[in-house]
Amino acid sequence: MRHRHPSRTGYARASATLTAVVLLFATCTLAVSADGNMFYVAPGGSGTLCTPGQPCALDTAIGQAQGGDTLIMAGGTYTATGPSVASISQSITLLGGWDGGASVPCQLAPQAIETLIDGEGARRGLSAEGPIDLTLDGLTIANGTHPERGAGLHTTDVNVTMVGVTLLDNEIPTDVADYAYGGGALIEGGAATLTDCVMRGNIVHSLRQPHGGGVAISNTVAATVTGCLFDDNYGWQAGGLFVTGRGRDSTPLRIEGNRFVGNRGGYNAALIAVDVDAVIRSNWFEGNRASNRNGAALVSDASLVMDGNTFLGNESNWMSASRLSDVQPMTVTNNVWVENASRMHDRRASGPLQIDDCEGILAHNTLARNPGRYGIQLDEGAAVILTNNIVVSHTMGISVASGCSATLAGTLWGAGPWANGSDIGGEGTITLDAGNFQATPGFVNHGAGDYHLAHGSAAIDAGVASDVTTDIDGDARPYGAGHDIGADEVASAPPTAIVRVPLVLRSAN
């Protein structure tokens, strides 16, 4: 296995830094299309010229802008007295981080110069109504509030593109509405694209079911969320991100390369995706905590490709990390569930992965050291083929309920301190094909959270034939004589021992 730095590893414990793709300094002419006009805005701006030398107020620029225009926003704090700091009804771009200088081309530094839309705890940050296209780039939307929908940002029938946007400390207050959506943002209809955004400290409350503490995306035609951080948000239904589409055949959803860290919820702590055609890939879920059902992620009424995700140290009373329900077709590969805890110890406690009423494949996954009743639980008619998985150190490795079926090949069950209390159980149909065996898994350093395979692991080259061609780190499979079991493929030969002969012996010969 080649050396991996902790910040690059797929599932070593690490505190990776979210890196924005926006250049620290850029010129407005590089960032803005020449097709539309540019309006220059500053806090306290006055007049109607909206030029670099005489910038105008935000609402003045919005009133003058037409479809395709861009607002260049100087750093500083933007407030208002109405229900929203700003309301938008035309296709425009809001671009933050301008240094406020009068020179042309103007200088943008969105990472260094904060452009803050501040609801002051009294109003929503931004609202937009379509059908329009809206791009937000390099802005911070903070301290927004609304009784039920989108405290920081609310859009209706808008194709929304957000790049390098921070949603910070926006809140839908306690017990105002029966249902509430989107503490940080609610995007209804249209399409949503979020790239390199940060959602932190946003909260949604309501009397019944508050959805999406960080972001709620509802009834969209397509949604893409990449490279974002969801940190310390709260909502009963998905503290981090809630997405509901228009059906598994009509709403593509891509969630890739994001971090969900320390989000809290009741029914679910980090992510819910419903009625979508989902690709969930290379995300990191750590330290999310639900008081009720799912510690990290729920995918329901969907088709799903779930690949290369890490679930580490999430908690819930019932399912500590993930639940897949009515997901067909389903392909779950190269994922890691480690150290997730189900806190209840009665029949309701499950484990890190529960699969209900699903049909599909689980291949090359690693499940280890998850306190709870099961490693994998199949229920409600699930029919799953499990190939080349590591399932170690659980009370029961896999439970197959009555009416469910599991076909297992190439499973590494634990041995010694890594043994499951029992490997398989339940009243369902269990078919054991080739290559299932008990052994010590041989991880690099599980005490430090590194669940890569060490050289000499019993999982190396021990798998059965597989269609999976890469591992969690993107290394090619197979390397060597056969497929490795679990999420990692050891991608190098063992180091060669070097025998050093003492100089005195070499001289004697």
C-alpha positions in Angstrom: 0.0 0.0 0.0 1.4 3.4 -0.9 1.9 6.0 1.8 -1.1 8.3 2.3 -0.9 11.5 4.1 -3.7 11.8 6.7 -5.4 14.7 5.0 -5.7 12.6 1.8 -6.7 9.3 3.1 -10.2 8.1 2.5 -10.8 7.1 6.1 -7.9 7.9 8.4 -9.0 10.1 11.2 -8.1 13.6 10.1 -9.2 17.2 10.3 -9.0 18.2 6.6 -9.2 21.8 5.7 -12.0 22.9 3.3 -10.2 24.6 0.4 -12.1 27.0 -1.8 -11.5 27.0 -5.5 -11.9 30.8 -5.8 -8.6 32.5 -6.2 -7.5 34.7 -3.3 -7.3 37.7 -5.6 -8.9 38.0 -9.0 -10.1 40.7 -11.3 -13.8 41.4 -11.9 -13.3 41.0 -15.6 -12.0 37.4 -15.1 -15.0 36.5 -13.0 -17.9 38.2 -14.9 -19.3 37.5 -18.3 -19.1 40.4 -20.7 -22.6 39.7 -21.9 -24.3 41.7 -19.1 -23.8 45.0 -17.3 -21.8 45.4 -14.0 -23.2 47.3 -11.1 -20.9 48.2 -8.2 -22.4 48.1 -4.7 -21.1 49.1 -1.3 -22.5 49.3 2.2 -23.7 52.9 2.6 -23.5 53.4 -1.2 -25.6 56.2 -2.6 -26.9 57.6 -5.9 -27.7 55.7 -9.0 -24.5 55.5 -11.0 -23.3 52.2 -9.5 -19.8 52.7 -10.8 -16.5 51.7 -9.1 -16.0 55.4 -8.2 -19.6 55.9 -7.0 -21.0 52.6 -5.9 -24.7 52.4 -5.0 -26.8 50.6 -2.4 -27.7 47.0 -2.9 -31.4 47.6 -3.4 -30.7 50.3 -5.9 -28.5 48.0 -8.0 -31.1 45.2 -7.9 -33.8 47.7 -9.0 -31.7 48.7 -12.1 -30.3 45.3 -13.0 -31.8 43.2 -15.8 -31.3 39.6 -16.8 -27.7 38.6 -17.2 -26.3 41.5 -15.2 -23.8 41.2 -12.3 -23.6 43.1 -9.0 -20.0 43.5 -7.7 -20.3 43.8 -4.0 -17.7 45.5 -1.8 -16.7 43.9 1.5 -18.7 44.9 4.5 -22.1 44.4 6.1 -25.4 44.8 4.2 -28.6 45.2 6.2 -32.1 46.5 5.6 -35.4 47.1 7.4 -37.8 45.0 5.4 -38.7 41.3 5.5 -35.5 40.4 3.6 -32.2 42.2 3.2 -32.8 41.9 -0.5 -35.4 40.4 -2.8 -34.6 39.3 -6.3 -36.8 38.6 -9.3 -34.4 38.8 -12.3 -31.6 36.6 -13.5 -28.5 38.1 -12.0 -25.2 37.3 -10.3 -24.1 38.6 -6.9 -20.4 38.6 -6.6 -18.7 39.3 -3.2 -15.2 40.2 -2.1 -14.6 43.5 -4.0 -12.0 45.6 -2.3 -14.0 48.8 -3.0 -11.3 50.4 -5.0 -12.1 52.8 -7.9 -9.6 51.2 -10.3 -10.8 49.2 -13.3 -10.6 46.2 -13.5 -11.7 45.9 -9.9 -10.0 43.5 -7.5 -11.9 40.6 -5.9 -10.7 38.8 -2.8 -13.7 36.8 -1.5 -11.6 34.7 0.9 -9.9 37.7 2.5 -12.7 40.3 2.3 -16.0 39.2 3.8 -19.2 40.4 2.1 -21.9 39.9 4.7 -25.6 39.9 4.2 -26.8 40.2 7.8 -30.4 39.6 8.8 -29.6 40.9 12.3 -31.9 38.2 13.8 -34.8 40.3 12.5 -35.3 39.3 8.9 -34.4 36.8 6.1 -31.1 37.3 4.3 -32.0 36.9 0.6 -35.2 35.8 -1.2 -35.7 35.1 -4.9 -38.7 34.1 -7.0 -38.5 32.7 -10.5 -38.4 31.5 -13.1 -34.9 33.0 -13.1 -31.3 32.0 -12.8 -29.4 33.2 -9.8 -25.7 33.0 -9.0 -24.3 33.8 -5.6 -20.5 33.8 -5.3 -18.2 34.7 -2.4 -21.0 35.9 0.0 -21.7 35.2 3.7 -25.4 35.1 4.6 -25.8 35.3 8.4 -28.2 35.9 11.3 -31.3 35.5 9.1 -34.6 34.5 10.5 -38.1 33.5 9.3 -41.1 31.8 10.9 -41.0 28.7 8.6 -39.0 28.8 5.4 -35.4 29.6 4.5 -34.1 31.8 7.3 -30.9 32.7 5.4 -32.0 32.2 1.8 -35.3 31.2 0.2 -35.7 30.7 -3.5 -38.8 29.5 -5.5 -38.6 28.2 -9.0 -35.0 29.5 -9.3 -32.0 27.8 -10.9 -29.6 28.5 -8.0 -25.8 28.4 -8.3 -23.9 29.0 -5.1 -20.1 29.1 -5.1 -18.0 29.8 -2.0 -21.1 30.9 -0.1 -21.2 30.7 3.7 -24.5 30.3 5.6 -23.9 31.2 9.2 -26.1 31.2 12.3 -29.4 31.5 10.5 -32.4 30.3 12.5 -36.1 29.4 12.2 -37.2 30.0 15.8 -38.8 27.4 18.1 -42.4 26.4 17.8 -43.7 28.9 15.4 -44.9 26.7 12.5 -46.2 23.2 12.2 -43.6 22.4 9.6 -40.4 24.3 8.7 -37.7 24.0 6.1 -34.1 25.3 5.7 -32.5 27.0 8.6 -29.6 28.2 6.4 -31.4 28.0 3.0 -34.6 26.6 1.4 -34.4 26.0 -2.4 -37.8 25.1 -3.8 -38.1 24.1 -7.5 -35.7 24.8 -10.2 -32.2 23.3 -10.0 -29.6 23.7 -7.3 -25.8 23.7 -7.6 -23.7 24.2 -4.4 -20.0 24.2 -4.7 -17.4 24.8 -2.0 -19.9 26.3 0.4 -20.0 26.3 4.2 -23.1 25.8 6.3 -22.4 26.3 10.0 -24.5 26.9 13.1 -27.8 27.0 11.2 -31.0 25.9 13.1 -34.5 24.9 12.1 -37.3 24.4 14.7 -41.0 23.8 14.4 -43.9 22.2 16.2 -43.8 19.0 14.2 -41.0 18.2 11.7 -38.3 20.8 11.0 -36.4 19.8 7.9 -32.8 20.7 6.8 -30.9 22.7 9.5 -28.2 23.7 7.0 -30.0 23.4 3.7 -33.3 22.1 2.5 -33.8 21.4 -1.2 -37.3 20.5 -2.3 -39.0 19.5 -5.5 -36.0 20.3 -7.6 -35.4 19.0 -11.1 -31.7 18.4 -10.3 -29.3 19.1 -7.4 -25.6 18.9 -7.0 -23.7 19.5 -3.8 -19.9 19.2 -4.0 -17.0 20.2 -1.8 -19.1 21.7 0.9 -18.9 21.7 4.7 -21.9 21.1 6.9 -20.8 21.8 10.4 -22.8 22.0 13.7 -26.3 22.5 12.2 -29.5 21.3 13.7 -32.8 20.1 12.4 -35.1 17.2 13.4 -35.2 15.9 9.9 -31.6 16.2 8.7 -29.5 18.6 10.7 -27.2 19.1 7.7 -28.9 18.6 4.3 -32.4 17.6 3.4 -33.2 16.8 -0.3 -36.5 15.7 -1.7 -37.0 15.4 -5.5 -39.6 14.5 -8.0 -39.1 10.8 -8.0 -36.2 8.4 -8.4 -36.5 8.5 -12.2 -36.7 12.2 -12.7 -34.5 14.0 -10.1 -30.7 13.4 -10.4 -28.9 14.2 -7.2 -25.1 14.2 -6.8 -23.6 14.6 -3.3 -19.8 14.4 -3.6 -16.7 15.4 -1.7 -18.5 17.0 1.2 -17.9 16.9 5.0 -20.8 16.5 7.4 -19.3 17.1 10.9 -21.0 17.6 14.2 -24.5 18.1 13.0 -27.4 17.3 15.3 -30.9 16.1 14.8 -33.8 14.1 16.1 -34.8 11.6 13.4 -31.6 12.2 11.4 -28.5 14.1 12.1 -26.7 14.8 8.8 -28.3 13.9 5.5 -31.7 12.8 4.1 -32.3 12.2 0.4 -35.8 11.1 -0.8 -37.4 10.6 -4.2 -34.1 11.0 -6.1 -31.7 9.3 -8.5 -28.7 9.6 -6.2 -25.0 9.4 -6.5 -23.4 9.8 -3.0 -19.7 9.6 -3.3 -16.5 10.4 -1.4 -18.2 12.2 1.5 -17.0 12.3 5.1 -19.5 11.9 8.0 -18.0 12.3 11.4 -19.4 13.0 14.9 -23.0 13.6 13.8 -25.6 12.8 16.5 -29.3 12.0 16.4 -31.4 11.6 19.5 -33.7 9.1 17.6 -33.2 7.3 14.4 -30.2 7.8 12.1 -26.8 9.2 13.2 -25.7 10.2 9.7 -27.6 9.5 6.5 -31.0 8.2 5.3 -31.7 7.5 1.6 -35.3 6.5 0.8 -37.5 5.9 -2.2 -34.5 6.3 -4.5 -32.1 4.7 -6.8 -28.6 4.8 -5.4 -24.9 4.6 -6.2 -23.1 5.0 -2.8 -19.3 4.9 -3.2 -16.2 5.8 -1.2 -17.9 7.4 1.8 -16.6 7.4 5.4 -18.9 7.1 8.4 -16.8 7.6 11.6 -17.9 8.1 15.2 -21.6 9.0 14.5 -24.2 8.3 17.1 -27.9 7.6 17.5 -30.2 5.7 19.9 -31.2 3.3 17.0 -29.2 3.3 13.7 -25.9 4.8 14.4 -24.9 5.8 10.9 -27.0 4.9 7.8 -30.3 3.6 6.7 -31.3 2.7 3.1 -35.1 2.2 2.6 -36.9 1.3 -0.6 -33.8 1.8 -2.7 -33.8 0.1 -6.1 -31.4 -0.3 -7.8 -28.7 -0.1 -5.2 -24.9 -0.3 -5.5 -23.0 0.3 -2.3 -19.2 0.0 -2.7 -15.9 1.1 -1.1 -17.6 2.6 2.0 -16.3 2.5 5.6 -18.4 2.4 8.8 -16.2 2.5 11.9 -16.8 3.4 15.5 -20.4 4.4 15.1 -22.4 3.9 18.2 -26.1 2.8 18.8 -26.7 3.9 22.3 -29.8 1.8 23.1 -29.2 -1.8 24.2 -32.7 -3.2 23.6 -34.3 -4.6 20.4 -34.6 -1.2 18.9 -30.8 -0.6 18.7 -29.5 -1.6 15.3 -26.0 -0.7 14.1 -24.2 1.4 11.5 -26.1 0.1 8.4 -29.7 -0.9 8.1 -31.2 -1.9 4.7 -35.0 -2.1 4.3 -37.0 -3.2 1.3 -34.0 -2.7 -1.0 -32.5 -4.8 -3.8 -28.9 -4.5 -4.9 -25.2 -5.0 -4.2 -22.8 -4.4 -1.2 -19.2 -4.9 -2.3 -15.8 -4.0 -0.9 -17.1 -2.2 2.3 -15.4 -2.2 5.7 -17.5 -2.3 8.9 -15.6 -2.4 12.2 -15.9 -1.6 15.9 -19.4 -0.2 15.8 -21.1 -0.6 19.2 -24.7 -1.9 18.7 -26.6 -5.1 17.9 -25.5 -5.6 14.3 -23.0 -4.6 11.7 -25.5 -4.9 8.8 -29.2 -5.4 9.3 -31.5 -6.5 6.4 -35.2 -6.0 7.0 -38.6 -5.6 5.3 -37.9 -7.9 2.3 -34.4 -6.7 1.4 -32.6 -8.9 -1.1 -28.8 -8.1 -1.2 -25.7 -9.7 -2.7 -22.7 -9.1 -0.4 -19.2 -9.5 -1.9 -15.8 -8.9 -0.4 -16.8 -7.1 2.7 -15.0 -6.8 6.1 -17.5 -7.2 8.9 -15.7 -7.5 12.3 -16.1 -6.8 16.0 -19.9 -6.6 16.3 -22.4 -8.3 18.5 -23.7 -9.9 15.3 -22.1 -9.3 11.9 -25.1 -9.6 9.7 -28.8 -10.1 10.6 -31.2 -11.2 7.9 -34.9 -10.9 9.0 -37.7 -13.1 7.8 -38.6 -12.5 4.2 -35.2 -11.1 3.4 -32.3 -12.8 1.5 -28.5 -12.4 1.6 -25.9 -14.0 -0.6 -22.4 -13.7 0.8 -19.1 -14.3 -0.8 -15.6 -13.2 0.2 -16.6 -12.0 3.7 -13.8 -11.5 6.3 -15.3 -12.1 9.7 -13.2 -11.2 12.6 -11.1 -13.5 14.8 -9.6 -13.1 18.2 -10.2 -9.6 19.6 -11.9 -8.7 16.2 -14.4 -11.6 16.3 -18.1 -10.9 16.1 -20.3 -12.4 18.9 -21.9 -14.3 16.0 -21.3 -13.7 12.3 -24.7 -14.3 10.9 -28.2 -14.6 12.2 -31.9 -14.1 11.6 -34.8 -16.0 10.1 -34.2 -14.9 6.5 -32.6 -16.8 3.7 -28.8 -16.8 3.8 -26.6 -18.3 1.1 -22.9 -18.7 1.8 -20.9 -18.8 -1.4 -17.1 -19.1 -1.6 -14.5 -17.2 0.4 -16.1 -16.4 3.7 -13.7 -16.9 6.6 -12.6 -15.7 10.0 -9.3 -13.9 10.5 -7.8 -10.8 12.1 -8.3 -8.0 9.6 -4.9 -6.4 10.0 -5.6 -2.6 9.8 -2.7 -0.1 9.7 -3.6 1.7 12.9 -7.2 1.5 14.0 -6.3 3.3 17.3 -5.6 6.4 15.2 -8.6 5.8 13.0 -6.6 4.4 10.1 -8.5 1.4 8.7 -6.4 0.8 5.6 -5.1 -2.7 5.2 -1.5 -3.2 6.5 0.9 -5.4 4.6 0.3 -9.0 5.7 -3.4 -8.5 6.3 -5.5 -11.6 5.7 -7.8 -9.5 3.5 -5.1 -9.0 0.8 -5.8 -11.0 -2.4 -8.4 -13.0 -0.5 -11.5 -11.7 -2.3 -13.6 -13.3 -5.0 -13.9 -12.0 -8.5 -15.5 -8.5 -8.5 -16.6 -5.9 -11.0 -15.4 -3.1 -8.7 -12.3 -1.6 -10.4 -11.1 1.0 -7.9 -11.0 1.4 -4.1 -11.9 4.2 -1.7 -8.7 6.1 -2.5 -9.0 5.7 -6.3 -6.4 2.9 -6.5 -7.0 0.3 -9.2 -8.4 -3.1 -8.3 -7.1 -5.7 -8.3 -3.5 -5.2 -7.4 -1.6 -8.4 -7.2 -3.0 -11.9 -7.3 -6.6 -11.0 -6.6 -9.0 -8.5 -5.1 -8.5 -7.3 -1.5 -11.5 -7.6 0.8 -12.9 -4.4 2.2 -12.8 -0.7 1.1 -9.0 -0.6 0.6 -6.9 -2.2 -2.1 -3.2 -2.4 -1.0 -1.6 -0.8 -4.0 2.1 -1.7 -3.6 4.3 -4.6 -2.8 5.6 -5.2 0.8 8.8 -3.3 1.5 11.9 -5.4 0.8 14.1 -6.3 3.8 17.7 -5.1 3.5 20.4 -7.1 5.2 23.4 -5.0 6.0 26.7 -6.9 6.4 29.1 -5.4 8.9 32.1 -3.7 7.3 34.5 -6.0 9.1 32.9 -9.1 7.5 32.9 -7.5 4.1 36.5 -6.6 4.4 37.4 -10.2 5.5 35.9 -11.6 2.3 
